[in-house]
Amino acid sequence: MSSEEQGMLNGQLYNVYSEELTPKYQRKDHLLHQINFPSSEINPQAKLKELIGKMGDNCYVEPPFFCDFGTNITFGDNVYCNTNCIFLDSGKITIGNRVLIGPRVNLFAAGHPIDATVRNHWLGVAKPITIGSDVWIGGGVTVNPGVTIGNNVVIGSGAVVTTDIPDNVVAVGNPCRVLRKITDQDQAEWRVKEQAYIKDRGPLKQPIIR
């Protein structure tokens, strides 16, 4: 691992256009072109597994998809990511199990210095993003560097998440804030609807995401 990459992943200043990082950008560009503009001989999901640092079982990403490197992204099991998402993984992006990510979601683990003099030397700084399990992130959400989203969370469409979000809540808005807790009543109401679905259409099976 290069000194620039190590500094980047450690939250230190790094040269965004360092020659040391060029091969990683080139690898990412090559794979994303195959994913977003596949030929008939190419399986985009197989190329995604090659791009992403670690991908669990039964995951699917709808192209087009965009990222900084890909190698700093971790998917748990049963993750679905809708179309036109942008994951800037100069910092590590870690996603748990059973996570639904809506279209046009931005996970921005990359940032720049506030001071313009430093910023104008193409120096960047990154902070990791962590998303727990059993999370639904609505369309058009932006998650900023350094944010942790807990388990069993719903983030409403269009939210801009600038601070950590605790477990078991619905959070919305810009800046994103906790709207309310997810309650036993919520669970009871939806499980009644689920039972009605099962009665009408038969037992549920674990879906295989395309």
C-alpha positions as a Markdown table, in Angstrom:
| # | Residue | x | y | z |
|---|---|---|---|---|
| 1 | Met | 0.0 | 0.0 | 0.0 |
| 2 | Ser | 1.4 | 3.4 | -1.0 |
| 3 | Ser | 2.1 | 6.1 | 1.5 |
| 4 | Glu | -0.6 | 8.3 | -0.1 |
| 5 | Glu | -3.2 | 5.5 | 0.2 |
| 6 | Gln | -2.3 | 4.8 | 3.8 |
| 7 | Gly | -2.5 | 8.4 | 4.7 |
| 8 | Met | -5.9 | 8.6 | 2.9 |
| 9 | Leu | -7.3 | 5.7 | 4.8 |
| 10 | Asn | -5.9 | 7.0 | 8.1 |
| 11 | Gly | -7.8 | 10.3 | 7.7 |
| 12 | Gln | -4.7 | 12.3 | 7.0 |
| 13 | Leu | -4.1 | 14.8 | 4.1 |
| 14 | Tyr | -3.3 | 13.0 | 0.9 |
| 15 | Asn | -2.6 | 14.1 | -2.7 |
| 16 | Val | -5.8 | 13.4 | -4.6 |
| 17 | Tyr | -3.9 | 13.1 | -7.9 |
| 18 | Ser | -0.8 | 11.4 | -6.7 |
| 19 | Glu | 1.0 | 9.2 | -9.2 |
| 20 | Glu | 0.9 | 6.5 | -6.5 |
| 21 | Leu | -2.9 | 6.4 | -6.8 |
| 22 | Thr | -3.0 | 6.5 | -10.6 |
| 23 | Pro | -3.1 | 2.7 | -11.1 |
| 24 | Lys | -6.0 | 2.4 | -8.7 |
| 25 | Tyr | -7.9 | 5.0 | -10.5 |
| 26 | Gln | -7.2 | 3.4 | -13.9 |
| 27 | Arg | -8.3 | 0.0 | -12.6 |
| 28 | Lys | -11.6 | 1.5 | -11.3 |
| 29 | Asp | -12.2 | 3.4 | -14.6 |
| 30 | His | -11.7 | 0.2 | -16.6 |
| 31 | Leu | -14.1 | -1.9 | -14.4 |
| 32 | Leu | -16.7 | 0.8 | -14.2 |
| 33 | His | -16.8 | 1.1 | -18.0 |
| 34 | Gln | -17.4 | -2.6 | -18.2 |
| 35 | Ile | -20.1 | -2.4 | -15.5 |
| 36 | Asn | -21.9 | 0.7 | -16.9 |
| 37 | Phe | -21.5 | 0.0 | -20.6 |
| 38 | Pro | -21.3 | -3.8 | -20.8 |
| 39 | Ser | -20.9 | -5.8 | -24.0 |
| 40 | Ser | -22.9 | -8.9 | -24.5 |
| 41 | Glu | -20.0 | -11.1 | -23.3 |
| 42 | Ile | -19.7 | -9.3 | -19.9 |
| 43 | Asn | -21.7 | -9.9 | -16.7 |
| 44 | Pro | -21.8 | -6.5 | -14.9 |
| 45 | Gln | -22.4 | -8.2 | -11.5 |
| 46 | Ala | -19.3 | -10.3 | -11.9 |
| 47 | Lys | -17.3 | -7.2 | -12.6 |
| 48 | Leu | -18.8 | -5.5 | -9.6 |
| 49 | Lys | -17.5 | -8.3 | -7.4 |
| 50 | Glu | -14.1 | -7.7 | -8.9 |
| 51 | Leu | -14.4 | -4.0 | -8.2 |
| 52 | Ile | -15.8 | -4.0 | -4.7 |
| 53 | Gly | -13.3 | -4.8 | -1.9 |
| 54 | Lys | -15.6 | -7.2 | -0.1 |
| 55 | Met | -19.1 | -8.3 | -1.2 |
| 56 | Gly | -21.3 | -10.7 | 0.8 |
| 57 | Asp | -23.8 | -13.2 | -0.5 |
| 58 | Asn | -26.9 | -12.3 | -2.5 |
| 59 | Cys | -25.9 | -8.6 | -3.3 |
| 60 | Tyr | -27.0 | -6.7 | -6.4 |
| 61 | Val | -26.1 | -3.2 | -7.7 |
| 62 | Glu | -28.1 | -1.6 | -10.5 |
| 63 | Pro | -25.9 | 0.1 | -13.0 |
| 64 | Pro | -24.8 | 2.8 | -13.6 |
| 65 | Phe | -22.7 | 2.9 | -10.5 |
| 66 | Phe | -19.8 | 5.2 | -9.6 |
| 67 | Cys | -17.0 | 5.2 | -7.0 |
| 68 | Asp | -13.5 | 6.5 | -6.3 |
| 69 | Phe | -11.7 | 3.1 | -6.0 |
| 70 | Gly | -14.2 | 0.3 | -5.1 |
| 71 | Thr | -11.6 | -1.5 | -3.0 |
| 72 | Asn | -12.5 | 0.4 | 0.1 |
| 73 | Ile | -16.2 | -0.6 | 0.0 |
| 74 | Thr | -17.5 | -3.6 | 2.0 |
| 75 | Phe | -21.0 | -5.0 | 1.5 |
| 76 | Gly | -22.6 | -7.5 | 3.9 |
| 77 | Asp | -25.1 | -10.1 | 2.8 |
| 78 | Asn | -28.4 | -9.3 | 1.0 |
| 79 | Val | -27.6 | -5.8 | 0.0 |
| 80 | Tyr | -29.5 | -4.1 | -2.8 |
| 81 | Cys | -28.3 | -0.9 | -4.3 |
| 82 | Asn | -30.5 | 0.9 | -6.8 |
| 83 | Thr | -29.3 | 2.8 | -9.9 |
| 84 | Asn | -27.1 | 5.9 | -10.2 |
| 85 | Cys | -25.4 | 5.7 | -6.8 |
| 86 | Ile | -22.1 | 7.4 | -6.1 |
| 87 | Phe | -19.8 | 6.0 | -3.4 |
| 88 | Leu | -16.7 | 8.1 | -2.9 |
| 89 | Asp | -14.6 | 5.5 | -1.0 |
| 90 | Ser | -11.4 | 7.5 | -0.4 |
| 91 | Gly | -12.4 | 6.6 | 3.2 |
| 92 | Lys | -13.7 | 3.1 | 4.0 |
| 93 | Ile | -17.4 | 2.5 | 3.3 |
| 94 | Thr | -18.8 | -0.4 | 5.3 |
| 95 | Ile | -22.4 | -1.6 | 4.7 |
| 96 | Gly | -24.1 | -4.2 | 6.9 |
| 97 | Asn | -26.5 | -7.0 | 6.1 |
| 98 | Arg | -30.0 | -6.7 | 4.6 |
| 99 | Val | -29.6 | -3.1 | 3.5 |
| 100 | Leu | -31.7 | -1.4 | 0.8 |
| 101 | Ile | -30.2 | 1.6 | -0.9 |
| 102 | Gly | -32.4 | 3.8 | -3.1 |
| 103 | Pro | -31.5 | 5.4 | -6.4 |
| 104 | Arg | -29.1 | 8.3 | -6.6 |
| 105 | Val | -27.8 | 7.8 | -3.0 |
| 106 | Asn | -24.4 | 9.4 | -2.3 |
| 107 | Leu | -22.0 | 8.0 | 0.2 |
| 108 | Phe | -19.3 | 10.6 | 0.4 |
| 109 | Ala | -16.4 | 9.4 | 2.5 |
| 110 | Ala | -14.1 | 11.9 | 0.6 |
| 111 | Gly | -13.7 | 15.5 | 1.5 |
| 112 | His | -11.5 | 18.5 | 1.1 |
| 113 | Pro | -9.9 | 21.0 | 3.6 |
| 114 | Ile | -11.9 | 24.1 | 4.5 |
| 115 | Asp | -8.8 | 26.3 | 4.0 |
| 116 | Ala | -8.7 | 27.3 | 0.3 |
| 117 | Thr | -4.9 | 27.5 | 0.2 |
| 118 | Val | -4.5 | 23.9 | 1.3 |
| 119 | Arg | -7.4 | 22.8 | -0.8 |
| 120 | Asn | -6.0 | 24.4 | -3.9 |
| 121 | His | -2.9 | 22.1 | -3.8 |
| 122 | Trp | -5.3 | 19.2 | -4.5 |
| 123 | Leu | -5.0 | 17.8 | -1.0 |
| 124 | Gly | -8.0 | 15.8 | 0.3 |
| 125 | Val | -9.0 | 14.2 | 3.5 |
| 126 | Ala | -11.3 | 11.3 | 4.0 |
| 127 | Lys | -13.4 | 9.8 | 6.9 |
| 128 | Pro | -15.1 | 6.4 | 7.0 |
| 129 | Ile | -18.8 | 5.9 | 6.6 |
| 130 | Thr | -20.5 | 2.9 | 8.4 |
| 131 | Ile | -24.0 | 1.7 | 7.8 |
| 132 | Gly | -25.5 | -0.9 | 10.1 |
| 133 | Ser | -27.8 | -3.9 | 9.2 |
| 134 | Asp | -31.5 | -3.8 | 8.4 |
| 135 | Val | -31.3 | -0.3 | 7.0 |
| 136 | Trp | -33.3 | 1.3 | 4.3 |
| 137 | Ile | -31.8 | 4.5 | 2.7 |
| 138 | Gly | -34.3 | 6.3 | 0.6 |
| 139 | Gly | -33.7 | 7.8 | -2.9 |
| 140 | Gly | -31.5 | 10.9 | -3.2 |
| 141 | Val | -29.9 | 10.6 | 0.3 |
| 142 | Thr | -26.4 | 12.0 | 0.8 |
| 143 | Val | -24.3 | 10.7 | 3.7 |
| 144 | Asn | -21.3 | 12.9 | 4.6 |
| 145 | Pro | -17.8 | 11.8 | 5.7 |
| 146 | Gly | -17.4 | 10.3 | 9.1 |
| 147 | Val | -21.0 | 9.4 | 9.6 |
| 148 | Thr | -22.3 | 6.1 | 11.3 |
| 149 | Ile | -25.9 | 5.0 | 10.7 |
| 150 | Gly | -27.1 | 2.4 | 13.2 |
| 151 | Asn | -29.1 | -0.8 | 12.8 |
| 152 | Asn | -32.7 | -1.0 | 11.9 |
| 153 | Val | -32.9 | 2.6 | 10.6 |
| 154 | Val | -34.9 | 4.3 | 7.8 |
| 155 | Ile | -33.5 | 7.4 | 6.2 |
| 156 | Gly | -36.1 | 9.4 | 4.4 |
| 157 | Ser | -35.7 | 10.4 | 0.7 |
| 158 | Gly | -33.5 | 13.4 | 0.1 |
| 159 | Ala | -32.0 | 13.6 | 3.5 |
| 160 | Val | -28.5 | 15.0 | 4.0 |
| 161 | Val | -26.9 | 13.0 | 6.9 |
| 162 | Thr | -24.2 | 15.1 | 8.6 |
| 163 | Thr | -24.1 | 13.4 | 12.0 |
| 164 | Asp | -24.4 | 9.9 | 13.4 |
| 165 | Ile | -27.9 | 8.3 | 13.5 |
| 166 | Pro | -28.7 | 5.8 | 16.4 |
| 167 | Asp | -30.4 | 2.4 | 16.1 |
| 168 | Asn | -34.1 | 1.9 | 15.6 |
| 169 | Val | -35.2 | 5.2 | 14.3 |
| 170 | Val | -36.7 | 7.0 | 11.3 |
| 171 | Ala | -34.6 | 10.0 | 10.3 |
| 172 | Val | -35.3 | 12.7 | 7.7 |
| 173 | Gly | -34.4 | 16.2 | 6.5 |
| 174 | Asn | -31.6 | 18.5 | 5.7 |
| 175 | Pro | -29.7 | 18.3 | 7.9 |
| 176 | Cys | -31.0 | 14.8 | 8.8 |
| 177 | Arg | -32.5 | 14.5 | 12.2 |
| 178 | Val | -34.3 | 11.7 | 14.1 |
| 179 | Leu | -38.1 | 12.0 | 13.4 |
| 180 | Arg | -39.2 | 9.2 | 15.7 |
| 181 | Lys | -38.3 | 5.8 | 17.1 |
| 182 | Ile | -39.4 | 2.6 | 15.3 |
| 183 | Thr | -41.9 | 1.1 | 17.7 |
| 184 | Asp | -43.4 | -2.3 | 18.6 |
| 185 | Gln | -46.6 | -1.0 | 17.1 |
| 186 | Asp | -44.8 | -0.4 | 13.7 |
| 187 | Gln | -43.6 | -3.9 | 13.8 |
| 188 | Ala | -47.0 | -5.3 | 14.7 |
| 189 | Glu | -48.8 | -3.4 | 12.0 |
| 190 | Trp | -46.4 | -4.5 | 9.2 |
| 191 | Arg | -46.3 | -8.1 | 10.4 |
| 192 | Val | -50.1 | -8.3 | 10.2 |
| 193 | Lys | -49.8 | -7.1 | 6.6 |
| 194 | Glu | -47.1 | -9.6 | 6.0 |
| 195 | Gln | -49.3 | -12.4 | 7.3 |
| 196 | Ala | -52.1 | -11.3 | 5.0 |
| 197 | Tyr | -49.7 | -11.4 | 2.1 |
| 198 | Ile | -48.7 | -15.0 | 3.0 |
| 199 | Lys | -52.3 | -16.0 | 3.4 |
| 200 | Asp | -53.1 | -14.7 | -0.1 |
| 201 | Arg | -49.9 | -15.8 | -1.9 |
| 202 | Gly | -48.2 | -18.5 | 0.0 |
| 203 | Pro | -45.1 | -18.9 | 2.2 |
| 204 | Leu | -42.3 | -16.4 | 1.8 |
| 205 | Lys | -39.0 | -17.5 | 0.4 |
| 206 | Gln | -35.6 | -15.9 | 0.7 |
| 207 | Pro | -35.4 | -13.9 | -2.5 |
| 208 | Ile | -32.4 | -14.3 | -4.8 |
| 209 | Ile | -31.5 | -10.8 | -6.0 |
| 210 | Arg | -30.8 | -11.0 | -9.7 |
